[in-house]
């Protein structure tokens, strides 16, 4: 709410929570534009597609080592996090914390 105008923050939060899982807002929160349109139904369909291919490959009567390589259904890739953000800081000991606060 800016200067008393506009919808309340609670209303905006409720509206955002009710967005469909295929919306651009949810896609951006999930990792980027490549997730746009990928709701639960599409992920489940891709999983079923891959399961059928694995079943076909496992139960087929192929010659030894002749089973075909069936590519997986293309899915959006998650963006890799920066190495600096991914590294967790090493826990400090009580003595290190004490030294840190004693310095001036």
Rosetta blueprint (number, residue, H / E / L):
1 X L
2 X E
3 X L
4 X L
5 X E
6 X L
7 X L
8 X L
9 X H
10 X H
11 X H
12 X H
13 X H
14 X H
15 X H
16 X H
17 X H
18 X L
19 X L
20 X L
21 X L
22 X L
23 X L
24 X H
25 X H
26 X H
27 X H
28 X H
29 X H
30 X H
31 X L
32 X L
33 X H
34 X H
35 X H
36 X L
37 X L
38 X L
39 X L
40 X H
41 X H
42 X H
43 X H
44 X H
45 X H
46 X H
47 X H
48 X H
49 X H
50 X H
51 X H
52 X H
53 X H
54 X H
55 X H
56 X H
57 X H
58 X H
59 X H
60 X L
61 X L
62 X L
63 X L
64 X L
65 X L
66 X L
67 X L
68 X L
69 X L
70 X L
71 X L
72 X L
73 X L
74 X L
75 X L
76 X L
77 X L
78 X L
79 X L
80 X L
81 X L
82 X L
83 X H
84 X H
85 X H
86 X H
87 X L
88 X L
89 X L
90 X L
91 X L
92 X L
93 X L
94 X H
95 X H
96 X H
97 X H
98 X H
99 X H
100 X H
101 X H
102 X H
103 X L
104 X L
